């Protein structure tokens, strides 16, 4: 029997699993009178220039998921329509940055990664001034637009209203989640308070706040999505983060781990709390006093302005043009 004739004869019985963020299906069925497993996985995009030049014309039924400042998110179809009775579900998620900056181009271009160790001295002398410059350049406007109710309000899935305003946060979908597949759920818990820029600002005195934030985040997510229980969630913090306003990633435990969940990027919230609790010193002791090792790309400002000069024995200048 020709292999080409087997697939059309497959009769679906049930879905056993879907993983890789919904990009692979494991189906049980039959061919003839025998049981059969069909594992369907989306192939990578073609990379030849003729295809990528026209990719924006090949997708159909582009639907806007949301936008904020220069960031726009869409779902679209790359497959032909099945007809009115069985419409083709969107299978391509598109993120558009327009107008983009040189820093965006560097971020999304292939670049060699480097493992660097940020000592407390490097943090105080170079990284903290770099963070301050970043915030002063208006790169957090899109975050403040959300917090202050100007944009993306329709995307917010939860906003807390607590007695202490420092406890308040909001939840919204990460731009990489399709907002449908529960097993690949990825939410961002963005705090309202603005005095904490990154994990470096966390101190022993923040432990009660962090524990309360963890509890309320989990409570909110499990109420929003009834199929999710508390022990199906992972909470972590990025360092370096994409932006310097404190936020926590909340993901389903079944979400396939990527580089952004791995060593050199993600710090488990529970581990941070435990580290602060067991740290020597008073309430002001904190994460600014420990060395952190993480990955940076060679095209990033952090590498070019700080770690490359240090490696070459030169003085970093975080005020240089990026």
Wavefront OBJ file of the C-alpha trace (Angstrom):
o trace
v 0.000 0.000 0.000
v 1.349 3.408 -0.947
v 2.222 5.647 1.996
v 0.356 8.480 0.274
v -2.934 6.600 0.601
v -2.752 6.083 4.363
v -3.346 9.655 5.551
v -6.661 10.143 3.659
v -7.947 6.884 5.192
v -7.309 8.029 8.776
v -10.574 8.241 10.750
v -10.406 10.480 13.806
v -11.449 9.074 17.209
v -10.148 11.583 19.748
v -7.390 14.060 20.548
v -4.805 12.623 22.911
v -2.687 15.725 23.369
v -1.642 19.042 21.907
v 1.695 20.542 22.862
v 4.462 22.890 21.747
v 2.097 25.785 22.245
v -0.564 24.147 20.080
v 1.820 23.498 17.184
v 1.605 19.690 17.466
v -1.469 17.459 17.661
v -1.498 13.850 18.810
v -4.625 12.168 17.422
v -6.003 8.670 17.928
v -7.958 7.103 15.120
v -8.208 4.109 12.845
v -7.142 3.096 9.377
v -9.359 0.281 8.279
v -9.957 -1.818 11.377
v -6.603 -1.074 13.027
v -5.832 1.677 15.578
v -3.553 4.448 14.375
v -1.786 7.463 15.878
v -1.447 10.603 13.786
v 1.062 13.179 15.036
v 0.680 16.431 13.119
v 3.280 19.156 13.597
v 3.535 22.509 11.856
v 6.615 22.816 9.682
v 8.957 25.814 10.050
v 8.463 28.787 7.779
v 10.299 28.661 4.476
v 13.270 31.033 4.488
v 13.950 31.521 0.780
v 13.825 35.173 -0.211
v 11.044 34.737 -2.751
v 8.701 33.465 -0.034
v 9.577 35.900 2.748
v 9.331 38.899 0.412
v 5.631 38.192 -0.101
v 4.667 36.700 3.272
v 2.521 39.726 4.147
v 0.471 39.057 0.991
v 0.109 35.322 1.643
v -1.717 35.639 4.967
v -5.470 36.242 4.862
v -8.204 37.316 7.257
v -5.886 39.412 9.402
v -7.651 40.216 12.679
v -6.366 42.799 15.121
v -5.760 41.492 18.660
v -4.652 44.842 20.035
v -2.094 47.601 19.858
v -0.210 49.953 22.134
v 2.021 52.745 20.910
v 4.248 51.164 18.213
v 3.273 47.555 19.022
v 0.503 45.759 17.103
v -0.726 42.143 17.380
v -2.741 40.110 14.869
v -4.038 36.614 14.117
v -4.300 35.484 10.491
v -4.730 32.501 8.157
v -2.000 30.985 6.048
v -4.261 28.196 4.751
v -7.150 28.427 2.264
v -10.669 28.647 3.643
v -12.609 25.403 4.127
v -15.918 27.100 3.502
v -18.693 28.691 5.539
v -19.650 25.482 7.358
v -16.112 24.862 8.596
v -14.085 28.081 8.612
v -10.325 27.736 8.803
v -9.103 28.814 12.257
v -6.302 31.388 12.381
v -2.931 29.648 12.418
v -0.441 32.525 12.315
v 0.193 35.083 15.047
v 1.794 38.287 13.795
v 3.504 40.936 15.903
v 4.189 44.223 14.132
v 6.466 46.955 15.493
v 5.876 50.165 13.547
v 7.690 52.425 13.363
v 10.571 50.350 14.709
v 13.856 51.650 16.074
v 17.426 50.506 15.568
v 17.300 48.862 19.000
v 14.367 46.705 17.831
v 16.258 45.663 14.700
v 19.244 44.582 16.784
v 17.040 42.723 19.265
v 15.290 40.616 16.624
v 18.344 39.920 14.464
v 20.388 36.777 15.037
v 23.169 37.491 17.487
v 25.664 35.426 19.419
v 24.812 35.198 23.112
v 27.287 35.771 25.912
v 27.128 34.666 29.542
v 27.995 37.543 31.870
v 28.134 37.962 35.632
v 26.807 41.191 37.046
v 28.496 41.846 40.381
v 27.043 44.307 42.894
v 29.777 46.754 41.844
v 28.914 46.458 38.130
v 25.254 46.930 38.988
v 25.812 50.104 41.002
v 28.408 51.694 38.697
v 27.007 50.814 35.277
v 23.732 48.884 35.213
v 21.697 51.122 37.493
v 22.642 54.274 35.514
v 21.811 52.367 32.314
v 18.368 51.481 33.703
v 17.796 55.091 34.737
v 18.697 56.338 31.275
v 16.374 53.739 29.723
v 13.442 54.941 31.836
v 14.155 58.599 31.108
v 14.087 57.986 27.342
v 10.350 57.292 27.443
v 10.637 53.571 26.711
v 8.118 52.813 29.440
v 5.387 55.007 27.998
v 3.476 51.991 26.705
v 3.485 50.436 30.203
v 2.275 53.652 31.810
v -0.393 53.957 29.088
v -1.800 50.619 30.249
v -1.534 51.351 33.970
v -3.185 54.757 33.581
v -6.071 53.444 31.468
v -5.185 55.027 28.124
v -4.509 51.913 26.028
v -5.068 48.132 25.956
v -7.853 48.284 28.538
v -9.809 45.702 26.540
v -6.857 43.313 26.872
v -6.640 43.479 30.660
v -8.057 40.233 32.035
v -7.845 41.308 35.678
v -7.116 44.491 37.643
v -6.867 44.338 41.424
v -8.354 46.945 43.758
v -6.759 46.514 47.166
v -6.671 48.644 50.297
v -2.966 49.350 49.873
v -2.384 50.700 46.362
v 1.159 49.297 46.469
v -0.449 45.835 46.330
v -2.348 46.521 43.115
v -1.481 44.892 39.809
v -3.076 44.027 36.507
v -2.959 40.912 34.362
v -2.817 40.890 30.590
v -1.789 38.325 27.961
v 1.837 38.098 26.918
v 2.175 39.004 23.246
v 3.365 35.451 22.469
v 0.190 33.765 23.775
v -2.635 33.129 21.304
v -5.151 33.858 24.108
v -6.943 30.586 23.434
v -4.732 27.568 24.180
v -4.875 27.096 27.962
v -1.874 24.755 27.981
v 0.300 27.562 26.632
v -1.159 30.298 28.859
v 1.275 33.156 29.412
v 0.184 36.216 31.371
v 2.050 39.244 32.660
v 1.381 40.516 36.159
v 2.364 44.194 36.020
v 2.477 45.968 39.376
v 1.055 49.455 39.829
v 3.888 50.697 42.054
v 6.773 52.325 40.226
v 9.582 52.184 42.767
v 10.639 48.652 41.801
v 12.337 48.516 38.416
v 13.727 44.978 38.477
v 14.625 42.077 40.753
v 17.625 44.165 41.862
v 15.309 46.481 43.825
v 13.862 43.674 45.940
v 14.853 43.659 49.614
v 14.121 41.518 52.646
v 11.471 44.069 53.599
v 9.604 43.204 50.379
v 9.082 39.524 51.300
v 5.552 39.997 52.750
v 4.578 42.044 49.682
v 5.986 39.413 47.309
v 4.160 36.598 49.112
v 0.885 38.516 48.994
v 1.443 39.330 45.313
v 2.124 35.666 44.558
v -1.060 34.562 46.350
v -3.278 37.150 44.682
v -1.827 36.472 41.228
v -2.504 32.750 41.551
v -5.976 33.344 42.986
v -6.873 35.669 40.121
v -5.627 33.298 37.407
v -7.347 30.207 38.821
v -10.638 32.115 39.052
v -10.310 33.421 35.498
v -9.479 30.006 34.036
v -11.434 27.287 35.827
v -9.429 24.460 34.233
v -6.240 25.687 35.914
v -5.294 24.801 39.493
v -2.677 26.590 41.557
v -0.052 23.857 41.126
v -0.360 24.121 37.338
v 1.266 27.559 37.304
v 4.853 28.783 37.200
v 5.756 32.314 38.263
v 9.094 33.817 37.343
v 10.926 37.090 36.822
v 13.286 37.950 33.980
v 16.719 39.388 34.511
v 17.549 41.166 32.376
v 13.896 42.110 31.784
v 12.591 43.507 28.517
v 11.574 46.699 30.313
v 12.435 48.186 33.692
v 9.089 48.173 35.458
v 8.552 45.225 37.786
v 6.397 42.465 36.333
v 5.962 38.735 36.867
v 5.449 36.095 34.192
v 2.629 33.639 34.959
v 2.648 30.580 32.695
v 0.947 27.199 32.506
v 3.280 24.438 33.606
v 2.635 22.618 30.299
v 3.964 25.517 28.242
v 7.005 24.201 26.412
v 10.053 25.895 27.939
v 11.939 28.243 25.665
v 15.095 30.255 26.198
v 13.054 32.879 28.052
v 12.233 30.289 30.753
v 15.750 28.909 30.980
v 18.937 29.418 32.954
v 20.405 32.811 32.173
v 17.042 34.554 31.898
v 14.300 33.365 34.274
v 14.384 33.526 38.079
v 11.637 31.591 39.876
v 9.608 33.862 42.148
v 9.618 31.277 44.953
v 13.411 31.053 44.785
v 13.744 34.834 44.984
v 11.482 34.927 48.042
v 13.461 32.128 49.702
v 16.776 33.815 48.912
v 15.592 37.067 50.470
v 14.225 35.291 53.552
v 17.524 33.502 54.246
v 19.777 36.439 53.356
v 21.971 37.842 56.122
v 21.457 41.421 57.218
v 18.553 43.677 58.057
v 15.465 44.640 56.102
v 17.492 46.746 53.664
v 19.589 43.770 52.541
v 18.527 42.604 49.114
v 19.167 41.434 45.589
v 21.377 44.431 44.784
v 24.034 42.780 46.962
v 24.355 39.478 45.074
v 26.028 38.575 41.789
v 23.679 37.529 38.984
v 24.749 35.588 35.899
v 22.650 35.911 32.756
v 22.817 35.846 28.962
v 23.036 38.878 26.693
v 23.246 39.167 22.921
v 26.269 40.753 21.272
v 24.027 43.319 19.554
v 22.380 44.433 22.796
v 23.185 47.761 24.416
v 24.062 45.951 27.637
v 26.830 44.019 25.895
v 28.062 46.843 23.709
v 28.027 49.567 26.369
v 28.978 47.600 29.493
v 30.323 44.073 29.173
v 32.312 44.308 25.961
v 34.288 47.334 27.230
v 34.878 45.546 30.551
v 36.118 42.459 28.703
v 38.518 44.641 26.695
v 39.758 46.394 29.826
v 38.063 49.667 28.916
v 35.801 51.979 30.875
v 32.086 51.506 30.059
v 30.132 54.593 29.046
v 26.401 54.033 29.474
v 25.708 57.536 28.152
v 27.010 56.615 24.688
v 24.514 56.570 21.835
v 22.668 53.270 21.500
l 1 2 3 4 5 6 7 8 9 10 11 12 13 14 15 16 17 18 19 20 21 22 23 24 25 26 27 28 29 30 31 32 33 34 35 36 37 38 39 40 41 42 43 44 45 46 47 48 49 50 51 52 53 54 55 56 57 58 59 60 61 62 63 64 65 66 67 68 69 70 71 72 73 74 75 76 77 78 79 80 81 82 83 84 85 86 87 88 89 90 91 92 93 94 95 96 97 98 99 100 101 102 103 104 105 106 107 108 109 110 111 112 113 114 115 116 117 118 119 120 121 122 123 124 125 126 127 128 129 130 131 132 133 134 135 136 137 138 139 140 141 142 143 144 145 146 147 148 149 150 151 152 153 154 155 156 157 158 159 160 161 162 163 164 165 166 167 168 169 170 171 172 173 174 175 176 177 178 179 180 181 182 183 184 185 186 187 188 189 190 191 192 193 194 195 196 197 198 199 200 201 202 203 204 205 206 207 208 209 210 211 212 213 214 215 216 217 218 219 220 221 222 223 224 225 226 227 228 229 230 231 232 233 234 235 236 237 238 239 240 241 242 243 244 245 246 247 248 249 250 251 252 253 254 255 256 257 258 259 260 261 262 263 264 265 266 267 268 269 270 271 272 273 274 275 276 277 278 279 280 281 282 283 284 285 286 287 288 289 290 291 292 293 294 295 296 297 298 299 300 301 302 303 304 305 306 307 308 309 310 311 312 313 314 315 316 317 318 319 320 321 322
